Amino acid sequence: MAQIKSQMKRILTNEKAHVANSQQKSAVRTSIKKVKLAVEAKDLAKAEELLAKATSLIDKSVSDGIQKQNTANRQKASLNKLVNTLRA
């Protein structure tokens, strides 16, 4: 355990950030799964609605530094590709 007061504070703030980042990552993964389930159920309207929410969450995770831009672009492209299979 740290002995220096500033380091003890850093440990606490790092833990808070870790929890917040984990929650945001989980929300992104959940939204991606929901889009995939809607596509499997062949529900175009719901899939498009969930795609918009998932894209928003993915973009927010990039702006918050949770994931890299290339990862986000790859995730969004694959989700768009899935939803486009329903449109065709």
N, CA, C and O atoms as a printed pandas DataFrame, in Angstrom:
     atom_number atom_name residue_name chain_id  residue_number  x_coord  y_coord  z_coord
0              1         N          MET        A               1    0.845   -1.192    0.000
1              2        CA          MET        A               1    0.000    0.000    0.000
2              3         C          MET        A               1    0.881    1.244    0.000
3              4         O          MET        A               1    1.944    1.273    0.620
4              5         N          ALA        A               2    0.421    2.256   -0.701
5              6        CA          ALA        A               2    1.189    3.489   -0.810
6              7         C          ALA        A               2    1.240    4.223    0.523
7              8         O          ALA        A               2    0.308    4.148    1.323
8              9         N          GLN        A               3    2.338    4.930    0.749
9             10        CA          GLN        A               3    2.520    5.707    1.969
10            11         C          GLN        A               3    2.309    7.198    1.720
11            12         O          GLN        A               3    2.013    7.945    2.653
12            13         N          ILE        A               4    2.456    7.630    0.493
13            14        CA          ILE        A               4    2.369    9.042    0.153
14            15         C          ILE        A               4    0.910    9.406   -0.122
15            16         O          ILE        A               4    0.193    8.686   -0.817
16            17         N          LYS        A               5    0.491   10.538    0.438
17            18        CA          LYS        A               5   -0.908   10.944    0.355
18            19         C          LYS        A               5   -1.384   11.113   -1.092
19            20         O          LYS        A               5   -2.483   10.682   -1.441
20            21         N          SER        A               6   -0.554   11.739   -1.929
21            22        CA          SER        A               6   -0.961   11.951   -3.320
22            23         C          SER        A               6   -1.086   10.630   -4.063
23            24         O          SER        A               6   -1.942   10.490   -4.936
24            25         N          GLN        A               7   -0.250    9.671   -3.730
25            26        CA          GLN        A               7   -0.334    8.368   -4.386
26            27         C          GLN        A               7   -1.582    7.620   -3.949
27            28         O          GLN        A               7   -2.198    6.916   -4.750
28            29         N          MET        A               8   -1.963    7.767   -2.678
29            30        CA          MET        A               8   -3.209    7.142   -2.208
30            31         C          MET        A               8   -4.406    7.707   -2.967
31            32         O          MET        A               8   -5.329    6.976   -3.325
32            33         N          LYS        A               9   -4.376    9.030   -3.209
33            34        CA          LYS        A               9   -5.450    9.660   -3.967
34            35         C          LYS        A               9   -5.466    9.137   -5.398
35            36         O          LYS        A               9   -6.534    8.879   -5.955
36            37         N          ARG        A              10   -4.281    8.978   -5.999
37            38        CA          ARG        A              10   -4.206    8.474   -7.368
38            39         C          ARG        A              10   -4.782    7.071   -7.475
39            40         O          ARG        A              10   -5.466    6.741   -8.444
40            41         N          ILE        A              11   -4.502    6.251   -6.473
41            42        CA          ILE        A              11   -5.033    4.887   -6.464
42            43         C          ILE        A              11   -6.557    4.918   -6.483
43            44         O          ILE        A              11   -7.188    4.147   -7.206
44            45         N          LEU        A              12   -7.147    5.808   -5.691
45            46        CA          LEU        A              12   -8.608    5.919   -5.647
46            47         C          LEU        A              12   -9.169    6.418   -6.975
47            48         O          LEU        A              12  -10.146    5.867   -7.482
48            49         N          THR        A              13   -8.556    7.457   -7.540
49            50        CA          THR        A              13   -9.076    7.979   -8.801
50            51         C          THR        A              13   -8.888    6.980   -9.939
51            52         O          THR        A              13   -9.735    6.881  -10.827
52            53         N          ASN        A              14   -7.783    6.243   -9.914
53            54        CA          ASN        A              14   -7.574    5.218  -10.940
54            55         C          ASN        A              14   -8.642    4.132  -10.854
55            56         O          ASN        A              14   -9.126    3.647  -11.877
56            57         N          GLU        A              15   -9.004    3.757   -9.644
57            58        CA          GLU        A              15  -10.039    2.734   -9.461
58            59         C          GLU        A              15  -11.389    3.229   -9.968
59            60         O          GLU        A              15  -12.125    2.480  -10.611
60            61         N          LYS        A              16  -11.715    4.488   -9.681
61            62        CA          LYS        A              16  -12.976    5.058  -10.174
62            63         C          LYS        A              16  -13.008    5.076  -11.701
63            64         O          LYS        A              16  -14.020    4.736  -12.314
64            65         N          ALA        A              17  -11.892    5.475  -12.306
65            66        CA          ALA        A              17  -11.812    5.515  -13.763
66            67         C          ALA        A              17  -11.924    4.113  -14.346
67            68         O          ALA        A              17  -12.571    3.910  -15.374
68            69         N          HIS        A              18  -11.294    3.154  -13.690
69            70        CA          HIS        A              18  -11.350    1.759  -14.155
70            71         C          HIS        A              18  -12.787    1.250  -14.166
71            72         O          HIS        A              18  -13.216    0.602  -15.121
72            73         N          VAL        A              19  -13.520    1.544  -13.108
73            74        CA          VAL        A              19  -14.916    1.104  -13.020
74            75         C          VAL        A              19  -15.751    1.773  -14.111
75            76         O          VAL        A              19  -16.544    1.113  -14.781
76            77         N          ALA        A              20  -15.573    3.084  -14.288
77            78        CA          ALA        A              20  -16.337    3.814  -15.303
78            79         C          ALA        A              20  -16.021    3.302  -16.706
79            80         O          ALA        A              20  -16.925    3.118  -17.522
80            81         N          ASN        A              21  -14.736    3.073  -16.986
81            82        CA          ASN        A              21  -14.340    2.571  -18.304
82            83         C          ASN        A              21  -14.891    1.173  -18.548
83            84         O          ASN        A              21  -15.321    0.858  -19.657
84            85         N          SER        A              22  -14.879    0.339  -17.521
85            86        CA          SER        A              22  -15.407   -1.020  -17.661
86            87         C          SER        A              22  -16.896   -0.992  -17.970
87            88         O          SER        A              22  -17.378   -1.766  -18.797
88            89         N          GLN        A              23  -17.620   -0.106  -17.309
89            90        CA          GLN        A              23  -19.055    0.000  -17.555
90            91         C          GLN        A              23  -19.328    0.457  -18.988
91            92         O          GLN        A              23  -20.235   -0.050  -19.647
92            93         N          GLN        A              24  -18.539    1.415  -19.458
93            94        CA          GLN        A              24  -18.740    1.911  -20.811
94            95         C          GLN        A              24  -18.405    0.846  -21.846
95            96         O          GLN        A              24  -19.110    0.710  -22.845
96            97         N          LYS        A              25  -17.334    0.089  -21.617
97            98        CA          LYS        A              25  -16.980   -1.010  -22.534
98            99         C          LYS        A              25  -18.086   -2.048  -22.583
99           100         O          LYS        A              25  -18.433   -2.557  -23.648
100          101         N          SER        A              26  -18.632   -2.352  -21.420
101          102        CA          SER        A              26  -19.707   -3.336  -21.333
102          103         C          SER        A              26  -20.943   -2.844  -22.076
103          104         O          SER        A              26  -21.606   -3.623  -22.760
104          105         N          ALA        A              27  -21.256   -1.567  -21.946
105          106        CA          ALA        A              27  -22.413   -1.007  -22.639
106          107         C          ALA        A              27  -22.244   -1.099  -24.154
107          108         O          ALA        A              27  -23.205   -1.378  -24.872
108          109         N          VAL        A              28  -21.035   -0.868  -24.636
109          110        CA          VAL        A              28  -20.765   -0.963  -26.073
110          111         C          VAL        A              28  -20.958   -2.404  -26.537
111          112         O          VAL        A              28  -21.615   -2.654  -27.547
112          113         N          ARG        A              29  -20.382   -3.346  -25.795
113          114        CA          ARG        A              29  -20.514   -4.763  -26.178
114          115         C          ARG        A              29  -21.977   -5.204  -26.157
115          116         O          ARG        A              29  -22.413   -5.945  -27.038
116          117         N          THR        A              30  -22.733   -4.756  -25.164
117          118        CA          THR        A              30  -24.143   -5.114  -25.065
118          119         C          THR        A              30  -24.926   -4.555  -26.243
119          120         O          THR        A              30  -25.771   -5.246  -26.811
120          121         N          SER        A              31  -24.652   -3.311  -26.615
121          122        CA          SER        A              31  -25.376   -2.704  -27.734
122          123         C          SER        A              31  -25.070   -3.434  -29.043
123          124         O          SER        A              31  -25.948   -3.582  -29.893
124          125         N          ILE        A              32  -23.838   -3.885  -29.202
125          126        CA          ILE        A              32  -23.473   -4.650  -30.404
126          127         C          ILE        A              32  -24.230   -5.971  -30.440
127          128         O          ILE        A              32  -24.726   -6.382  -31.489
128          129         N          LYS        A              33  -24.317   -6.634  -29.290
129          130        CA          LYS        A              33  -25.050   -7.898  -29.224
130          131         C          LYS        A              33  -26.529   -7.697  -29.546
131          132         O          LYS        A              33  -27.135   -8.535  -30.214
132          133         N          LYS        A              34  -27.113   -6.597  -29.078
133          134        CA          LYS        A              34  -28.531   -6.336  -29.339
134          135         C          LYS        A              34  -28.791   -6.142  -30.830
135          136         O          LYS        A              34  -29.802   -6.606  -31.358
136          137         N          VAL        A              35  -27.870   -5.452  -31.506
137          138        CA          VAL        A              35  -28.020   -5.260  -32.947
138          139         C          VAL        A              35  -27.965   -6.615  -33.653
139          140         O          VAL        A              35  -28.769   -6.894  -34.543
140          141         N          LYS        A              36  -27.014   -7.447  -33.251
141          142        CA          LYS        A              36  -26.883   -8.769  -33.877
142          143         C          LYS        A              36  -28.126   -9.622  -33.646
143          144         O          LYS        A              36  -28.559  -10.342  -34.546
144          145         N          LEU        A              37  -28.704   -9.546  -32.445
145          146        CA          LEU        A              37  -29.932  -10.301  -32.167
146          147         C          LEU        A              37  -31.093   -9.800  -33.005
147          148         O          LEU        A              37  -31.897  -10.597  -33.488
148          149         N          ALA        A              38  -31.191   -8.493  -33.183
149          150        CA          ALA        A              38  -32.267   -7.936  -33.999
150          151         C          ALA        A              38  -32.116   -8.367  -35.453
151          152         O          ALA        A              38  -33.111   -8.619  -36.132
152          153         N          VAL        A              39  -30.889   -8.452  -35.930
153          154        CA          VAL        A              39  -30.652   -8.905  -37.308
154          155         C          VAL        A              39  -31.023  -10.379  -37.444
155          156         O          VAL        A              39  -31.616  -10.785  -38.444
156          157         N          GLU        A              40  -30.671  -11.181  -36.435
157          158        CA          GLU        A              40  -31.029  -12.603  -36.480
158          159         C          GLU        A              40  -32.538  -12.795  -36.474
159          160         O          GLU        A              40  -33.056  -13.729  -37.087
160          161         N          ALA        A              41  -33.253  -11.891  -35.766
161          162        CA          ALA        A              41  -34.713  -11.968  -35.717
162          163         C          ALA        A              41  -35.360  -11.363  -36.963
163          164         O          ALA        A              41  -36.582  -11.383  -37.112
164          165         N          LYS        A              42  -34.520  -10.823  -37.858
165          166        CA          LYS        A              42  -34.962  -10.220  -39.108
166          167         C          LYS        A              42  -35.924   -9.047  -38.879
167          168         O          LYS        A              42  -36.895   -8.877  -39.616
168          169         N          ASP        A              43  -35.642   -8.244  -37.848
169          170        CA          ASP        A              43  -36.436   -7.065  -37.512
170          171         C          ASP        A              43  -35.660   -5.822  -37.943
171          172         O          ASP        A              43  -34.831   -5.305  -37.194
172          173         N          LEU        A              44  -35.941   -5.348  -39.165
173          174        CA          LEU        A              44  -35.170   -4.254  -39.752
174          175         C          LEU        A              44  -35.328   -2.950  -38.979
175          176         O          LEU        A              44  -34.344   -2.253  -38.733
176          177         N          ALA        A              45  -36.551   -2.617  -38.598
177          178        CA          ALA        A              45  -36.786   -1.342  -37.905
178          179         C          ALA        A              45  -36.031   -1.298  -36.583
179          180         O          ALA        A              45  -35.376   -0.307  -36.260
180          181         N          LYS        A              46  -36.133   -2.375  -35.831
181          182        CA          LYS        A              46  -35.447   -2.423  -34.535
182          183         C          LYS        A              46  -33.930   -2.435  -34.715
183          184         O          LYS        A              46  -33.200   -1.804  -33.951
184          185         N          ALA        A              47  -33.468   -3.156  -35.726
185          186        CA          ALA        A              47  -32.030   -3.229  -35.988
186          187         C          ALA        A              47  -31.469   -1.853  -36.332
187          188         O          ALA        A              47  -30.391   -1.486  -35.865
188          189         N          GLU        A              48  -32.198   -1.093  -37.147
189          190        CA          GLU        A              48  -31.736    0.245  -37.508
190          191         C          GLU        A              48  -31.715    1.168  -36.298
191          192         O          GLU        A              48  -30.792    1.966  -36.133
192          193         N          GLU        A              49  -32.728    1.057  -35.459
193          194        CA          GLU        A              49  -32.791    1.878  -34.242
194          195         C          GLU        A              49  -31.632    1.540  -33.308
195          196         O          GLU        A              49  -30.968    2.432  -32.781
196          197         N          LEU        A              50  -31.398    0.251  -33.110
197          198        CA          LEU        A              50  -30.303   -0.173  -32.231
198          199         C          LEU        A              50  -28.938    0.142  -32.841
199          200         O          LEU        A              50  -27.980    0.409  -32.117
200          201         N          LEU        A              51  -28.850    0.110  -34.168
201          202        CA          LEU        A              51  -27.598    0.458  -34.836
202          203         C          LEU        A              51  -27.215    1.905  -34.557
203          204         O          LEU        A              51  -26.045    2.208  -34.326
204          205         N          ALA        A              52  -28.196    2.791  -34.580
205          206        CA          ALA        A              52  -27.928    4.202  -34.302
206          207         C          ALA        A              52  -27.414    4.382  -32.875
207          208         O          ALA        A              52  -26.480    5.149  -32.641
208          209         N          LYS        A              53  -28.020    3.681  -31.931
209          210        CA          LYS        A              53  -27.585    3.774  -30.528
210          211         C          LYS        A              53  -26.186    3.187  -30.349
211          212         O          LYS        A              53  -25.347    3.746  -29.643
212          213         N          ALA        A              54  -25.955    2.053  -31.001
213          214        CA          ALA        A              54  -24.646    1.409  -30.884
214          215         C          ALA        A              54  -23.553    2.282  -31.483
215          216         O          ALA        A              54  -22.470    2.409  -30.912
216          217         N          THR        A              55  -23.838    2.883  -32.628
217          218        CA          THR        A              55  -22.864    3.763  -33.266
218          219         C          THR        A              55  -22.539    4.944  -32.365
219          220         O          THR        A              55  -21.382    5.350  -32.251
220          221         N          SER        A              56  -23.555    5.486  -31.734
221          222        CA          SER        A              56  -23.346    6.607  -30.825
222          223         C          SER        A              56  -22.466    6.213  -29.647
223          224         O          SER        A              56  -21.553    6.947  -29.271
224          225         N          LEU        A              57  -22.748    5.045  -29.065
225          226        CA          LEU        A              57  -21.939    4.573  -27.932
226          227         C          LEU        A              57  -20.494    4.296  -28.347
227          228         O          LEU        A              57  -19.558    4.598  -27.606
228          229         N          ILE        A              58  -20.324    3.728  -29.520
229          230        CA          ILE        A              58  -18.976    3.432  -30.008
230          231         C          ILE        A              58  -18.197    4.724  -30.210
231          232         O          ILE        A              58  -17.034    4.821  -29.817
232          233         N          ASP        A              59  -18.846    5.728  -30.830
233          234        CA          ASP        A              59  -18.177    7.011  -31.041
234          235         C          ASP        A              59  -17.817    7.676  -29.715
235          236         O          ASP        A              59  -16.752    8.281  -29.587
236          237         N          LYS        A              60  -18.701    7.561  -28.739
237          238        CA          LYS        A              60  -18.434    8.163  -27.429
238          239         C          LYS        A              60  -17.251    7.463  -26.755
239          240         O          LYS        A              60  -16.437    8.108  -26.093
240          241         N          SER        A              61  -17.162    6.159  -26.924
241          242        CA          SER        A              61  -16.047    5.438  -26.309
242          243         C          SER        A              61  -14.707    5.867  -26.921
243          244         O          SER        A              61  -13.682    5.874  -26.240
244          245         N          VAL        A              62  -14.725    6.224  -28.205
245          246        CA          VAL        A              62  -13.496    6.711  -28.839
246          247         C          VAL        A              62  -13.141    8.090  -28.297
247          248         O          VAL        A              62  -11.981    8.361  -27.986
248          249         N          SER        A              63  -14.139    8.956  -28.187
249          250        CA          SER        A              63  -13.857   10.314  -27.709
250          251         C          SER        A              63  -13.408   10.314  -26.251
251          252         O          SER        A              63  -12.674   11.206  -25.826
252          253         N          ASP        A              64  -13.843    9.323  -25.490
253          254        CA          ASP        A              64  -13.416    9.206  -24.095
254          255         C          ASP        A              64  -12.098    8.458  -23.944
255          256         O          ASP        A              64  -11.569    8.349  -22.838
256          257         N          GLY        A              65  -11.562    7.939  -25.055
257          258        CA          GLY        A              65  -10.280    7.249  -25.013
258          259         C          GLY        A              65  -10.371    5.809  -24.541
259          260         O          GLY        A              65   -9.363    5.226  -24.143
260          261         N          ILE        A              66  -11.558    5.228  -24.578
261          262        CA          ILE        A              66  -11.747    3.856  -24.120
262          263         C          ILE        A              66  -11.250    2.866  -25.173
263          264         O          ILE        A              66  -10.652    1.840  -24.846
264          265         N          GLN        A              67  -11.509    3.192  -26.447
265          266        CA          GLN        A              67  -11.025    2.322  -27.511
266          267         C          GLN        A              67  -10.483    3.176  -28.647
267          268         O          GLN        A              67  -10.741    4.378  -28.721
268          269         N          LYS        A              68   -9.729    2.534  -29.529
269          270        CA          LYS        A              68   -9.083    3.267  -30.609
270          271         C          LYS        A              68  -10.035    3.464  -31.778
271          272         O          LYS        A              68  -11.008    2.729  -31.947
272          273         N          GLN        A              69   -9.728    4.476  -32.579
273          274        CA          GLN        A              69  -10.577    4.839  -33.706
274          275         C          GLN        A              69  -10.704    3.703  -34.713
275          276         O          GLN        A              69  -11.787    3.477  -35.252
276          277         N          ASN        A              70   -9.612    2.982  -34.975
277          278        CA          ASN        A              70   -9.659    1.906  -35.953
278          279         C          ASN        A              70  -10.579    0.775  -35.490
279          280         O          ASN        A              70  -11.315    0.199  -36.291
280          281         N          THR        A              71  -10.532    0.465  -34.204
281          282        CA          THR        A              71  -11.406   -0.563  -33.644
282          283         C          THR        A              71  -12.864   -0.146  -33.796
283          284         O          THR        A              71  -13.715   -0.948  -34.182
284          285         N          ALA        A              72  -13.138    1.110  -33.490
285          286        CA          ALA        A              72  -14.506    1.618  -33.597
286          287         C          ALA        A              72  -14.994    1.572  -35.041
287          288         O          ALA        A              72  -16.127    1.173  -35.307
288          289         N          ASN        A              73  -14.135    1.980  -35.969
289          290        CA          ASN        A              73  -14.522    1.949  -37.385
290          291         C          ASN        A              73  -14.822    0.532  -37.838
291          292         O          ASN        A              73  -15.776    0.297  -38.581
292          293         N          ARG        A              74  -14.006   -0.411  -37.390
293          294        CA          ARG        A              74  -14.220   -1.810  -37.764
294          295         C          ARG        A              74  -15.550   -2.317  -37.203
295          296         O          ARG        A              74  -16.299   -2.996  -37.906
296          297         N          GLN        A              75  -15.849   -1.989  -35.933
297          298        CA          GLN        A              75  -17.104   -2.431  -35.322
298          299         C          GLN        A              75  -18.310   -1.832  -36.046
299          300         O          GLN        A              75  -19.280   -2.533  -36.334
300          301         N          LYS        A              76  -18.243   -0.535  -36.336
301          302        CA          LYS        A              76  -19.367    0.126  -37.009
302          303         C          LYS        A              76  -19.570   -0.430  -38.410
303          304         O          LYS        A              76  -20.706   -0.605  -38.851
304          305         N          ALA        A              77  -18.483   -0.705  -39.106
305          306        CA          ALA        A              77  -18.593   -1.242  -40.461
306          307         C          ALA        A              77  -19.234   -2.619  -40.459
307          308         O          ALA        A              77  -20.072   -2.924  -41.309
308          309         N          SER        A              78  -18.839   -3.451  -39.502
309          310        CA          SER        A              78  -19.412   -4.801  -39.461
310          311         C          SER        A              78  -20.893   -4.757  -39.085
311          312         O          SER        A              78  -21.684   -5.550  -39.595
312          313         N          LEU        A              79  -21.271   -3.837  -38.200
313          314        CA          LEU        A              79  -22.685   -3.715  -37.842
314          315         C          LEU        A              79  -23.503   -3.191  -39.013
315          316         O          LEU        A              79  -24.607   -3.668  -39.275
316          317         N          ASN        A              80  -22.951   -2.200  -39.717
317          318        CA          ASN        A              80  -23.647   -1.678  -40.901
318          319         C          ASN        A              80  -23.815   -2.760  -41.957
319          320         O          ASN        A              80  -24.853   -2.838  -42.614
320          321         N          LYS        A              81  -22.808   -3.580  -42.115
321          322        CA          LYS        A              81  -22.856   -4.672  -43.091
322          323         C          LYS        A              81  -23.968   -5.654  -42.718
323          324         O          LYS        A              81  -24.708   -6.123  -43.583
324          325         N          LEU        A              82  -24.079   -5.959  -41.423
325          326        CA          LEU        A              82  -25.135   -6.870  -40.974
326          327         C          LEU        A              82  -26.520   -6.307  -41.246
327          328         O          LEU        A              82  -27.395   -7.005  -41.759
328          329         N          VAL        A              83  -26.715   -5.043  -40.899
329          330        CA          VAL        A              83  -28.035   -4.427  -41.092
330          331         C          VAL        A              83  -28.347   -4.311  -42.577
331          332         O          VAL        A              83  -29.504   -4.442  -42.976
332          333         N          ASN        A              84  -27.337   -4.067  -43.395
333          334        CA          ASN        A              84  -27.562   -3.968  -44.836
334          335         C          ASN        A              84  -28.003   -5.286  -45.448
335          336         O          ASN        A              84  -28.659   -5.291  -46.490
336          337         N          THR        A              85  -27.654   -6.411  -44.819
337          338        CA          THR        A              85  -28.121   -7.693  -45.336
338          339         C          THR        A              85  -29.641   -7.802  -45.212
339          340         O          THR        A              85  -30.291   -8.466  -46.019
340          341         N          LEU        A              86  -30.198   -7.148  -44.198
341          342        CA          LEU        A              86  -31.663   -7.158  -44.057
342          343         C          LEU        A              86  -32.320   -6.249  -45.085
343          344         O          LEU        A              86  -33.415   -6.533  -45.571
344          345         N          ARG        A              87  -31.642   -5.154  -45.412
345          346        CA          ARG        A              87  -32.223   -4.198  -46.352
346          347         C          ARG        A              87  -32.287   -4.776  -47.764
347          348         O          ARG        A              87  -33.171   -4.413  -48.541
348          349         N          ALA        A              88  -31.371   -5.658  -48.099
349          350        CA          ALA        A              88  -31.307   -6.195  -49.468
350          351         C          ALA        A              88  -32.368   -7.236  -49.722
351          352         O          ALA        A              88  -32.447   -7.782  -50.823
